[in-house]
Amino acid sequence: MTTLSLEFTVLLACVRFYLGTTTKSELTCLLASDMNWTTLLQTAINNGVMPVLYQSLKAMEEDVVPRAVMVQLQTLNRMNGLHNISQTKELLKILTQLEKAGIDAIAFKGPTLAACVYDNVTLRQFNDLDILVRQKDFWQAKAVLVALGYESNAPEAGEMEVFNRYLQICLSYSTPEMTMFNQQFQPSFLHSNLERIIDLHWGIPPRRIWKSDRFECLWENLDLINLMGQPIKIFSLETTLVIQCINVAKEPWKRSFKQICDVGQIIRAYPDLNWQSALELSSELRSQRLFLIALSVTRKLLHVPLPQFILEMLVRSQPTDEGVFESERVPLGGLEVWWWEYTDQLKTLDQWWDGLFITAHYLLLIIRIGLSPSERDREFLPLPSGLFFLYYIIRPIRVLIKYSPFRKSFVMENNP
């Protein structure tokens, strides 16, 4: 793991204290360090664990944390609570409308995770709302959201690409209430989102299976909870753990401390989890290695206890040895994102033959979208209009050279 700043080290200790994996005296010693409290607060906000920081520091002695810091944290925590309650009410309204339309829907992450795992919708930072529907109901569910004022900012082709690759689309809705709320509470500091965002899913990425019927396993063993007086369906705890673990492991360059904290909190809050059920589900989703990677990362960072047979599986499977956070490995965009996603998925396959589907899937994406001739191709080799068809050969060659893992060594050999 890379060297952490003092402020992140203190934040990490606060999360461990919240989870019960470090002592009050150990945290108190760290809080006595000469650190920048403003940086600590901003680091907590950026990593989505400000409420956890507040709960941990609130348990400290009065003279350990400056009063001005606690007042600021209390204000931020109240802001987050108001935001979460507003988002929860919106979620319940949407679920009611989907039910009226005869559409089965499951809310996950966001308010439901906060309520079930943190025992309070205000004790977790979140911006968007996540809802899962079956693929056969997906476009009807989108129509319900559009009727409620939500819209997609992506063109139709882009929306279909996200639908096929990420198994979801994103819709947003700007309300006068939210605009006024964000203007009052400086959204750039806590919730930078001026709109309500719904991620409408029909599966859990990364996509490693062709037929959508495999996602039917997500609809088994559902639980029913009462959220702000309204009964709603949610995933079982084991399914929730698998989903959160996949979120931690699937894209290392996007990994957030909040995701890891969520996994740790699930394990801490529910010591009687059915681990065998979770393993079977992760295997059915072709994501058991991702599941184990996330458990390894969470144990390494937060010191949460795991069952002995899971520890033995971690030793046998030897999940990735990469750093916990890889924020420096951020792809720039376009085809580079696809290449990173593709190569990272190949590293975390349960079975080698799963790579055949992944390779075919990305090849189709590249052929459909990525290999259309561009202006740079024409600059690379100007051709008369009668030979334009040759750009469909030139384009893939240029892309392969640009994103090939051997490109760097090739360039170095030719530039002594």
SVG drawing of the C-alpha trace seen along z (x, -y; Angstrom):
<svg xmlns="http://www.w3.org/2000/svg" viewBox="-51 -30 71 53">
<polyline fill="none" stroke="black" stroke-width="0.4" points="0.0,0.0 1.3,-3.5 2.3,-5.9 -0.7,-7.6 -0.8,-11.3 -1.2,-12.0 -4.7,-13.2 -5.7,-10.0 -4.0,-7.9 -6.1,-9.6 -9.2,-9.2 -8.4,-5.5 -8.0,-5.2 -11.4,-6.9 -13.1,-4.4 -11.4,-1.5 -12.5,-3.0 -16.1,-3.2 -15.9,0.5 -14.3,1.5 -11.0,2.7 -8.8,0.1 -9.0,-1.3 -9.9,-4.8 -6.4,-5.3 -4.7,-4.5 -7.0,-7.0 -6.4,-9.6 -2.6,-9.3 -3.0,-9.9 -5.3,-12.9 -2.6,-14.5 -0.4,-14.7 0.2,-18.0 -2.2,-17.7 -4.4,-20.0 -8.0,-19.6 -9.4,-21.3 -7.6,-18.7 -8.9,-15.9 -12.5,-17.1 -12.1,-17.6 -10.5,-14.1 -13.4,-12.6 -15.9,-14.3 -14.0,-13.4 -13.9,-9.8 -17.6,-9.6 -17.1,-8.9 -17.7,-12.2 -20.6,-10.9 -18.3,-8.1 -15.6,-10.6 -18.2,-12.7 -19.4,-9.7 -15.9,-8.7 -14.7,-12.2 -17.9,-12.8 -16.9,-9.8 -13.5,-11.5 -12.8,-13.6 -13.7,-17.3 -10.1,-18.5 -8.9,-16.2 -10.8,-17.7 -10.9,-21.5 -14.4,-22.8 -14.5,-24.7 -13.9,-21.4 -16.7,-19.7 -19.1,-22.5 -18.2,-22.4 -18.6,-18.6 -21.9,-18.9 -23.2,-21.3 -21.9,-19.1 -23.5,-16.1 -26.9,-17.9 -26.6,-18.9 -25.9,-15.4 -28.9,-14.1 -31.3,-16.6 -30.0,-15.6 -30.4,-11.9 -33.9,-12.3 -34.9,-14.3 -33.4,-11.6 -35.1,-8.9 -38.5,-10.5 -37.8,-10.7 -36.8,-7.1 -40.1,-6.0 -42.1,-8.1 -40.4,-6.5 -40.8,-3.0 -44.5,-3.7 -44.9,-4.8 -43.1,-1.7 -45.3,0.5 -48.4,-1.2 -47.0,-0.5 -46.7,3.2 -42.9,3.2 -40.9,5.1 -38.1,2.9 -35.3,3.2 -33.6,0.2 -30.0,0.8 -27.0,-1.2 -28.0,-4.7 -30.8,-5.0 -31.4,-1.3 -27.8,-0.5 -27.6,-3.4 -30.8,-2.2 -30.0,1.5 -26.3,1.5 -25.6,-1.8 -29.1,-1.7 -29.9,-5.3 -30.4,-6.9 -28.3,-9.9 -25.1,-8.0 -23.9,-7.5 -22.9,-9.9 -24.6,-9.3 -25.5,-11.3 -27.5,-9.2 -30.2,-6.5 -29.8,-3.0 -32.8,-0.9 -32.8,2.6 -35.5,3.8 -35.7,6.9 -34.4,6.4 -37.9,7.0 -39.3,4.1 -36.3,1.8 -37.6,-0.6 -41.1,-0.8 -39.4,-1.7 -37.5,-4.4 -40.8,-5.7 -42.1,-5.9 -39.1,-8.0 -39.4,-10.2 -43.0,-10.9 -41.8,-11.9 -39.5,-14.5 -36.3,-12.6 -34.3,-12.7 -31.2,-11.2 -28.5,-13.5 -26.9,-10.9 -27.6,-10.5 -29.5,-7.3 -26.4,-5.5 -24.5,-6.4 -27.5,-5.3 -27.6,-1.9 -23.9,-1.4 -24.1,-2.0 -27.2,0.2 -25.2,3.1 -21.8,2.5 -22.8,1.2 -26.3,2.8 -27.9,-0.5 -28.6,-4.1 -28.5,-7.3 -31.3,-9.8 -31.4,-13.2 -34.0,-15.7 -33.4,-19.2 -36.0,-20.4 -36.5,-23.9 -36.3,-22.2 -32.9,-20.6 -31.5,-23.8 -32.5,-25.9 -31.1,-23.2 -27.8,-23.1 -27.5,-26.8 -28.1,-27.1 -25.6,-24.4 -22.7,-25.0 -22.9,-21.8 -19.3,-22.0 -18.2,-21.2 -20.4,-18.2 -22.9,-17.2 -21.7,-18.6 -24.8,-17.3 -27.3,-20.0 -29.7,-17.3 -31.4,-14.2 -29.7,-11.2 -31.2,-7.8 -29.1,-4.9 -31.6,-2.4 -30.0,1.1 -31.0,4.4 -27.9,6.2 -24.8,5.8 -21.6,4.9 -19.1,5.9 -20.9,7.8 -19.5,11.3 -22.5,13.2 -24.5,12.9 -28.0,13.9 -29.8,11.7 -31.6,14.6 -28.5,15.2 -29.3,12.0 -32.5,13.6 -30.5,14.9 -30.5,11.4 -34.2,11.6 -34.0,14.6 -34.0,14.3 -35.2,10.7 -35.9,9.0 -38.7,6.6 -37.9,3.5 -39.8,0.5 -38.2,-2.7 -39.7,-5.9 -43.0,-4.1 -43.2,-2.5 -42.5,1.3 -40.0,1.9 -38.1,4.9 -34.3,5.0 -31.6,7.5 -30.7,10.0 -27.6,9.1 -25.5,11.7 -26.5,10.2 -25.8,6.8 -22.3,7.9 -21.5,9.4 -22.7,6.2 -20.6,3.9 -17.6,6.2 -17.9,6.1 -18.1,2.3 -14.8,2.3 -12.9,4.6 -14.3,4.1 -12.5,0.8 -9.4,0.2 -8.8,-3.3 -12.3,-4.4 -12.2,-2.6 -13.4,-4.8 -12.9,-4.6 -16.7,-4.7 -17.1,-1.4 -14.5,0.3 -16.1,-1.1 -19.5,0.2 -18.1,3.8 -16.5,3.5 -19.7,2.2 -21.8,5.0 -19.4,7.6 -19.3,5.8 -23.1,5.3 -24.0,8.8 -21.6,11.4 -24.0,14.2 -23.8,13.7 -24.3,16.8 -20.9,16.7 -21.5,19.9 -24.5,18.2 -22.5,15.1 -19.8,17.3 -22.3,19.2 -23.9,15.9 -20.6,14.4 -19.8,17.5 -23.1,17.5 -22.4,13.9 -18.9,15.0 -17.4,12.6 -16.1,14.7 -12.5,13.6 -13.7,9.9 -15.6,10.8 -12.4,12.2 -10.3,9.3 -12.6,6.9 -12.6,8.9 -8.8,9.0 -8.6,5.2 -11.1,4.6 -9.2,6.8 -5.9,5.2 -7.2,1.7 -9.8,2.0 -8.6,5.1 -12.1,6.6 -12.3,10.2 -13.2,12.8 -14.2,16.5 -11.3,19.0 -12.5,20.7 -12.6,17.4 -9.1,16.6 -8.0,20.0 -9.7,19.2 -7.8,15.9 -4.5,17.7 -5.3,20.3 -6.7,17.8 -4.0,15.2 -6.1,12.3 -4.5,9.3 -1.5,7.9 -2.1,4.4 -2.3,1.3 -5.6,0.6 -6.0,-2.6 -4.9,-3.3 -6.2,-6.8 -3.0,-7.6 -4.0,-5.0 -6.9,-7.0 -7.6,-6.4 -8.1,-9.5 -11.3,-8.5 -12.7,-7.0 -11.0,-3.8 -8.5,-4.0 -11.2,-3.4 -12.4,-0.4 -8.8,1.0 -8.3,0.6 -11.7,2.2 -11.0,5.0 -7.5,5.8 -8.6,5.4 -11.4,7.9 -9.1,10.4 -6.9,10.2 -9.9,11.1 -11.6,14.0 -13.1,16.9 -12.5,19.2 -10.3,18.5 -13.1,19.2 -15.1,16.3 -12.5,14.2 -13.9,15.4 -17.2,13.7 -15.5,10.5 -13.2,10.3 -16.2,10.8 -18.2,8.2 -15.5,5.5 -14.7,6.4 -18.3,5.7 -18.2,2.4 -15.0,1.3 -16.3,2.4 -19.6,0.6 -18.4,-2.6 -14.6,-2.8 -13.4,-2.0 -15.3,-4.6 -12.7,-6.6 -11.8,-9.9 -10.1,-13.2 -6.8,-11.9 -6.9,-8.9 -7.2,-11.3 -4.4,-13.4 -2.3,-10.2 -2.7,-9.2 -4.6,-11.5 -6.4,-9.5 -8.6,-10.5 -12.4,-9.9 -12.3,-6.9 -10.0,-5.1 -12.0,-6.1 -12.8,-2.5 -9.1,-1.9 -9.6,-4.0 -11.6,-1.1 -8.3,0.9 -6.1,-2.0 -8.2,-2.9 -7.9,0.5 -4.2,0.6 -3.8,-2.9 -5.9,-1.9 -4.0,1.4 -0.7,-0.5 -1.9,-3.2 -3.3,-0.9 -1.0,2.0 0.9,2.9 4.0,3.2 3.8,-0.3 6.0,-1.8 8.9,0.6 8.5,0.2 8.7,-3.6 11.8,-3.3 13.6,-1.0 13.0,-3.4 14.0,-6.5 17.4,-5.7"/>
</svg>
